[in-house]
Amino acid sequence: MSNPVYLALDLPRLDDAKALATRVKAHVGGIKLGLEFFCAHGHHGVHEIAHIGLPIFLDLKLHDIPNTVAGAMQAIHVLEPAIVTVHAAGGRAMMEDAKAAAGNGTKVVAVTMLTSLDERDLMRTGVNGSAHDQVMRLAELSEAAGLDGIVCSGHEVGAVHKEWKQGFFVVPGLRLPEASVGDQKRVVTPRKARDDGASVLVVGRPISRADDPVMAARAIEATL
């Protein structure tokens, strides 16, 4: 992958999303479309963004009984996504069915722990131990289920990469030095994440909300 940066494109208006993606397409390697975008624009919106010519990452974080998740995977075959996310917390059977139902060209990766959460948040949901330990457990489960990789923060990707050499690792919550972290709690720089083994670097607001998105995308690209 020549440019591992995927722009998180969750703007509420489809025209604005298309315009931004078109502006920065030369400086990113793909487009991530999340729940907000998919719920607002559906298959039509995905097709419209796909016409720009970049790989599409559908960050849907599927999490349900195995049969339902498999059906959802089959329903998005027509969109030909490069990457789709499920939640590792859905369990091994769900992840196995998700992978089996995915298109041949689609990588299925499991979300381990959201980068908006920290260890206090884990404790409140009944999970004891460190964020690192939780990510490592779910990474091991995801590999056993036959998935292509996981989503984790830059804090854990190095350790996971050491244990899962052939894994495909998506790292969100990235910020350049001295940038605002917003609602993220476990952030690193794009360069650090890439050096530690990240396959895809997801960047949203640092580009989409910048005064000059093209310059922002180029600045991130230049660090890599």
Buried (B, 14 or more C-beta within 10 A) or exposed (E): EEBBBBBBBBBEEBEEBBEBBBBBBEBBBBBBBBEBBBEBBEEEBBBBBBEBEBBBBBBBBBBBEBEBBBEBBEEBBEBBBBBBBBBBBBBBEBBBBBBEBBBEEBBBBBBBBBBBBBBEBBEEEEBEEEBBBBBBBBBBBBBEBEBBBBBBBBBBBBBBBEEBEEBBBBBBBBBBEEBEEBEBBBBBBBBBBBBBBBBBBBBBBBBBEBEEBBEBBBBBBEEE
